[in-house]
């Protein structure tokens, strides 16, 4: 069953190839068969297929992509304008061959078929990355299927990869159904708009081939080489049957391997007339396009001339205003120079003010140090005065005690004399227990040296000698602060 379907598919492909004659469609030379194989001879394409060139260059530039898109659009226009129209259904870089001059030729019509209005085509076929939404959903398709393939092809030529590619088949179909398009940053904006207009979920919303050629990106991108027109060629003679090989045994009529390819060629005269009509129609369309392009060019020229006139008037007005503007510019320059001088002088004053400020700060710091030193001296003098007052009070007490001792009479009773001597000893102990005059750093005063009998004399300060003299002039004390016995003078 499968082999019978393949035989029908091959018959349809060969028949379609014999019907076609276009510079951007691969031509068939002849076909023959033996008991094992069917041979289809096509014209030679030395450039190979586009997929190899695309993988080598990674991606095409805008001019190359637009050139190939124009050539394929002409080929599809030729296929869709036939009666009945022919749907290719498998447009991809692998099925586009390149001739010696680099022109693209549409090939591989294995999945092609006729678009008959009474029959809705629902065959599931094609390459996964190029499948249209109606093919994925299996809702029927028409010639608009090839428009979708053109959009996918343009994206791949400019980006170097398919727009919906995915490692998972279900993810790929989901991207196609939801139209998840992600363009690279380097994708041309006008080409991006064209791709979006070609890849529409609803087939009726997709651009037609005429609208595609009139898109701003197609019109703004220059041609690499002029397009070729389809010219009629004489019909090829019917291929002679290939001689049977004596080495191959004939198969039985009912076996699949013995099945023959039956090609029913249409009337070549009718094909010739159809080709003429198609060429005339194509020429008329090209003339209309050129006429429209010339009209737009004239409009652009008129717009440019009006803009030039406006610019000239504007330049004349500016020329008249030039003296006034020159005076204003000179005045502004003078003001700018004056302002610069003011800024320079202000900077000098600022530097001088900073210097004075630093000097004032230094002087105030010196005065603060002097003030601190004076305050320290005053506090030291106040402490010295307080100590002097204390010594004065103590000296007065000593003098008072000495006066009291000097006024003793022989009639003084011994108890009274003992009390006086005890008071003097207590006063002396109080003096010894109190610290003597100390310096500001907290040094202890030197202890009072005492004369011990039998010890050498030690030099003392004048104040200490005075104290000793004062104390010795009174009642001397022993080491234990015990009053000495004073002998009475006997009469």
C-alpha positions in Angstrom: 0.0 0.0 0.0 2.8 2.4 0.9 4.7 1.6 -2.3 1.5 2.3 -4.4 1.2 5.7 -2.7 4.9 6.5 -3.4 4.3 5.5 -7.0 1.4 7.9 -7.3 3.4 10.6 -5.6 6.3 10.1 -8.0 3.9 10.2 -11.0 2.5 13.5 -9.8 6.0 15.0 -9.2 7.2 14.0 -12.7 4.0 15.3 -14.3 4.2 18.6 -12.5 7.9 19.0 -13.5 7.0 18.4 -17.2 4.3 21.2 -16.9 6.7 23.8 -15.5 9.0 26.1 -17.4 10.4 29.0 -15.4 13.9 30.3 -14.8 13.6 30.0 -11.1 12.1 26.4 -11.2 14.3 23.4 -11.8 13.7 21.9 -15.2 13.3 18.2 -16.0 15.3 16.9 -19.0 13.8 13.4 -19.2 13.0 10.3 -17.2 13.3 6.6 -17.8 13.0 3.4 -15.8 14.1 -0.2 -15.7 12.8 -3.1 -13.8 14.2 -1.9 -10.5 14.4 2.0 -10.5 13.0 5.1 -12.0 15.4 7.7 -13.2 14.6 11.4 -13.3 17.1 13.6 -15.1 17.1 17.3 -14.0 19.1 20.3 -15.2 22.6 20.7 -13.6 22.8 23.1 -10.6 26.6 23.5 -9.9 26.0 25.7 -6.8 24.4 22.9 -4.8 21.6 23.6 -2.4 21.1 26.8 -0.4 21.3 24.9 3.0 25.0 24.2 2.5 25.8 27.8 1.6 23.7 29.1 4.6 25.5 26.8 7.0 28.8 28.0 5.6 28.0 31.7 5.9 26.0 31.3 9.2 23.5 33.9 7.9 22.9 36.1 4.8 23.0 39.8 4.6 19.9 41.8 3.7 20.6 42.1 -0.1 21.3 38.4 -0.5 18.2 37.4 1.5 16.0 39.9 -0.5 17.4 38.6 -3.8 16.6 35.0 -3.0 13.2 36.0 -1.7 12.4 37.9 -4.9 13.4 34.9 -7.0 11.3 32.4 -5.0 8.4 34.8 -5.0 8.5 34.9 -8.8 8.6 31.1 -8.9 5.7 30.8 -6.5 3.7 33.4 -8.4 4.2 31.3 -11.5 3.1 28.1 -9.6 0.0 29.8 -8.0 -1.1 31.5 -11.2 -1.5 28.2 -13.1 -4.8 26.6 -13.6 -5.3 24.8 -11.3 -2.7 26.4 -8.9 0.2 24.2 -7.7 1.1 24.2 -4.0 4.8 23.3 -3.4 4.2 22.4 0.4 7.9 21.8 1.2 9.8 25.1 0.7 13.1 25.1 2.7 16.8 25.8 2.0 17.5 22.1 1.2 15.0 22.3 -1.7 16.4 25.4 -3.3 19.2 24.7 -5.7 21.8 27.3 -7.0 22.9 27.6 -10.6 26.4 28.7 -11.8 25.5 32.4 -11.3 24.0 31.9 -7.8 20.3 32.1 -8.8 17.9 30.1 -6.8 15.8 27.3 -8.4 12.9 25.7 -6.6 13.2 21.9 -6.7 11.8 18.8 -5.1 8.1 18.7 -6.0 7.6 15.4 -4.2 5.0 16.9 -1.8 3.5 19.2 -4.4 -0.1 19.0 -5.5 -2.9 20.9 -7.3 -5.0 23.3 -5.4 -8.5 22.4 -6.5 -11.3 24.5 -5.1 -13.7 21.6 -4.7 -11.2 19.6 -2.7 -9.7 20.7 0.6 -6.2 19.5 0.9 -5.6 17.9 4.3 -2.4 15.9 3.7 0.0 16.1 6.6 3.4 16.6 4.9 6.5 18.9 4.9 9.4 19.6 7.3 8.6 20.1 10.9 10.3 23.5 11.3 8.4 24.9 8.3 4.9 23.5 9.1 2.1 26.1 9.1 -0.5 26.2 11.8 -3.2 24.8 9.5 -0.9 21.9 8.7 -0.1 21.2 12.4 -3.8 21.4 13.3 -4.8 19.5 10.1 -7.6 21.9 9.3 -6.9 22.0 5.5 -4.6 24.3 3.6 -4.3 26.2 0.3 -1.7 28.2 -1.6 -1.3 30.4 1.5 0.7 27.5 3.0 3.6 28.5 0.8 3.4 32.1 2.0 4.0 30.9 5.6 7.1 28.9 4.3 8.4 32.1 2.7 8.2 33.9 6.1 10.1 31.0 7.9 12.7 31.0 5.1 13.3 34.7 5.3 13.8 34.5 9.1 16.3 31.6 8.7 18.3 33.5 6.1 18.6 36.6 8.2 19.0 34.9 11.6 20.8 31.7 10.7 18.2 29.5 12.4 14.6 28.5 12.2 12.1 30.7 14.2 10.3 27.9 16.1 13.1 25.4 16.5 13.0 23.1 19.5 14.4 19.7 20.4 11.0 18.5 21.5 8.4 18.0 18.8 5.4 19.0 21.0 7.2 22.2 22.1 7.9 23.0 18.4 4.2 22.5 17.6 3.2 24.6 20.6 5.5 27.5 19.5 3.9 27.3 16.0 0.3 27.3 17.3 1.0 30.3 19.7 3.3 32.1 17.2 6.2 32.5 19.7 8.6 34.6 17.7 11.9 35.9 19.2 14.0 38.0 16.9 17.8 38.6 17.4 19.0 42.1 18.3 20.6 42.4 14.8 17.5 41.6 12.9 16.5 44.5 10.5 13.4 46.3 11.7 11.7 46.4 8.3 12.4 42.7 7.6 11.0 41.9 11.1 7.7 43.6 10.1 7.7 41.6 6.8 8.2 38.3 8.7 5.4 39.2 11.1 3.0 39.9 8.2 3.9 36.6 6.5 3.6 34.5 9.7 0.0 34.9 10.6 -2.1 32.2 12.3 -5.1 33.0 10.0 -4.1 32.2 6.4 -6.3 35.0 5.0 -4.4 37.6 7.0 -1.0 36.7 5.3 0.4 39.0 2.6 -0.1 38.1 -1.0 2.9 37.7 -3.3 2.2 41.1 -4.9 2.0 42.8 -1.4 5.2 41.0 -0.5 7.1 42.5 -3.5 5.7 46.0 -2.6 6.7 45.9 1.0 9.0 48.8 2.1 11.9 46.4 3.0 11.7 44.8 -0.5 11.6 48.1 -2.2 14.4 49.7 -0.1 16.8 46.8 -0.6 18.6 47.0 -4.0 18.9 44.0 -6.3 22.1 42.0 -6.5 21.4 41.0 -10.1 18.4 41.7 -12.4 15.5 39.3 -12.3 15.0 36.9 -15.2 11.6 36.8 -17.1 10.0 33.5 -18.0 10.2 33.0 -21.7 8.5 30.2 -23.5 10.6 27.4 -24.8 9.7 24.7 -27.3 8.1 21.7 -25.8 10.5 18.9 -25.1 10.0 15.8 -27.2 8.4 12.8 -25.6 11.1 10.7 -23.9 11.9 7.5 -25.6 11.5 4.3 -23.6 14.7 3.2 -22.0 16.1 0.0 -23.4 15.6 -2.9 -21.1 18.8 -4.3 -19.6 19.5 -7.9 -20.6 20.9 -8.5 -17.2 17.6 -7.7 -15.4 14.8 -10.3 -15.5 11.3 -8.9 -16.1 9.0 -9.0 -13.1 5.5 -10.2 -12.9 2.8 -7.7 -13.8 1.2 -7.8 -10.4 4.3 -7.3 -8.3 5.1 -3.9 -6.8 8.6 -3.8 -8.2 7.2 -4.3 -11.7 4.8 -1.3 -11.4 5.3 1.2 -14.2 5.2 5.0 -13.9 2.4 6.3 -16.2 2.9 9.9 -17.1 0.0 11.6 -19.0 1.5 14.7 -20.5 -1.0 17.5 -21.4 -1.2 19.1 -24.7 2.1 20.9 -25.4 0.3 23.6 -27.5 -2.0 24.4 -24.6 1.0 24.6 -22.3 2.8 26.9 -24.8 -0.2 29.2 -24.8 -0.5 29.2 -21.1 3.1 30.1 -20.8 2.6 33.0 -23.2 -0.3 34.3 -21.2 1.6 33.9 -17.9 4.6 35.8 -19.4 2.4 38.6 -20.7 0.7 38.8 -17.3 4.0 38.8 -15.5 5.3 41.6 -17.8 2.1 43.6 -17.2 2.6 43.2 -13.5 6.2 44.3 -13.7 5.3 47.3 -15.9 2.6 48.3 -13.3 5.2 47.9 -10.5 7.7 50.0 -12.4 5.1 52.6 -13.1 4.1 52.8 -9.5 7.8 52.9 -8.5 8.4 55.8 -11.0 5.3 57.6 -9.6 6.6 57.3 -6.1 10.1 58.4 -7.2 8.7 61.5 -8.9 6.8 62.3 -5.7 9.9 61.9 -3.7 11.8 64.1 -6.1 9.1 66.8 -5.8 9.2 66.5 -2.0 13.0 66.9 -2.1 12.8 69.9 -4.4 10.3 71.6 -2.1 12.5 70.8 0.9 15.5 72.2 -1.0 13.5 75.4 -1.8 12.6 75.8 1.8 16.2 75.2 2.9 17.4 77.9 0.4 14.8 80.4 1.7 15.9 79.6 5.3 19.6 80.0 4.3 18.8 83.4 2.7 17.0 84.5 5.9 20.0 83.4 8.0 22.4 85.2 5.7 20.5 88.5 6.3 20.6 87.9 10.0 24.3 87.1 10.1 25.5 90.7 10.9 23.1 91.0 13.9 24.0 87.5 15.0 27.7 88.4 14.7 27.3 91.4 16.9 25.3 89.4 19.5 28.0 86.8 19.5 30.7 89.4 20.0 28.8 90.9 22.9 28.3 87.5 24.5 32.0 86.9 24.1 32.8 90.2 25.8 30.5 89.4 28.7 32.0 86.0 28.9 35.5 87.5 29.2 34.4 89.9 31.9 32.8 87.1 33.8 36.0 85.1 33.5 38.0 88.0 34.9 35.5 88.3 37.8 35.8 84.6 38.5 39.6 84.9 38.5 39.6 87.8 40.9 37.1 86.1 43.1 39.3 83.0 43.2 42.3 85.2 44.3 40.2 86.8 47.0 39.1 83.4 48.2 42.7 82.2 48.3 43.7 85.3 50.4 40.7 84.8 52.7 41.7 81.2 53.3 45.3 82.3 54.1 44.0 85.0 56.5 41.7 82.5 58.1 44.5 80.1 58.7 46.6 82.8 60.2 43.8 83.9 62.5 43.3 80.3 63.6 47.0 80.0 64.3 47.0 83.2 66.4 43.9 82.2 68.3 45.4 78.8 69.1 48.6 80.6 70.4 46.4 82.9 72.6 44.5 79.9 73.9 47.7 78.2 74.8 48.9 81.4 76.6 45.5 81.6 78.4 45.8 78.0 79.5 49.4 78.6 80.8 48.3 81.8 82.6 45.4 80.0 84.2 47.7 77.2 85.3 50.1 79.8 86.8 47.2 81.5 88.5 46.0 78.3 90.0 49.6 77.5 91.1 49.9 80.9 92.8 46.5 80.5 94.5 47.7 77.2 95.9 51.0 78.7 97.0 49.0 81.5 98.7 46.8 79.0 100.5 49.8 77.1 101.7 51.5 80.4 102.8 48.3 81.3 104.8 48.4 77.8 106.3 52.0 78.2 107.3 51.3 81.7 108.7 48.5 80.3 110.9 50.8 77.5 112.1 53.6 79.9 112.8 51.3 82.1 114.8 50.3 79.1 116.9 53.9 78.2 117.4 54.7 81.8 118.4 51.8 81.8 120.7 53.0 78.5 122.3 56.5 79.8 122.6 55.3 83.0 124.2 53.3 80.9 126.6 56.4 78.8 127.4 58.6 81.8 127.7 56.3 83.4 130.2 56.6 80.5 132.6 57.5 81.4 136.1 58.9 79.5 138.9 55.6 79.7 140.5 54.0 77.7 137.8 52.7 74.5 139.2 54.0 71.2 137.8 50.6 70.0 136.6 50.1 73.2 134.7 53.6 72.9 133.2 52.9 69.2 132.2 49.7 70.2 130.4 51.5 72.9 128.5 54.3 70.5 127.5 51.7 67.9 126.4 50.0 70.5 124.2 53.3 71.4 122.6 54.1 67.8 121.9 50.6 67.2 120.4 51.0 70.2 118.2 54.4 68.9 117.0 52.9 65.5 116.2 50.2 67.2 114.2 52.8 69.1 112.2 54.8 65.9 111.5 51.7 64.0 110.4 50.7 66.7 108.0 52.5 66.7 104.5 54.8 69.6 104.1 54.8 71.9 101.1 54.4 69.9 97.8 55.1 71.0 94.2 52.5 71.0 91.4 53.6 67.5 90.3 52.7 66.0 93.7 56.3 65.4 95.0 56.5 64.6 98.8 58.3 67.1 100.9 61.6 66.0 102.3 61.2 64.7 105.8 62.6 66.8 108.7 66.0 65.7 109.7 66.6 65.2 113.4 69.8 65.3 115.3 70.6 62.1 117.0 73.2 62.3 119.6 76.5 61.0 118.3 75.5 61.3 114.6 77.2 63.8 112.2 75.5 67.1 111.4 73.5 67.3 108.2 73.1 70.4 106.2 69.6 71.7 106.2 67.6 74.2 104.2 67.3 77.7 105.7 63.5 77.1 106.3 64.3 73.8 108.1 67.0 75.5 110.2 64.6 78.2 111.1 62.0 75.7 112.1 64.6 73.8 114.2 65.8 77.0 115.7 62.2 78.0 116.6 61.5 74.6 118.1 64.8 74.4 119.9 64.3 77.9 121.3 61.2 76.5 122.9 61.1 73.1 124.5 63.0 70.4 122.6 61.4 67.0 122.2 62.9 63.6 122.3 62.5 60.9 119.6 59.4 59.6 121.5 57.8 63.0 121.8 58.4 62.8 125.6 59.1 66.2 127.3 62.6 66.5 128.8 63.0 67.3 132.4 64.0 70.9 132.9 66.0 71.4 136.0 65.0 74.2 138.2 67.5 76.8 139.3 68.0 76.7 143.0 68.3 79.8 144.9 
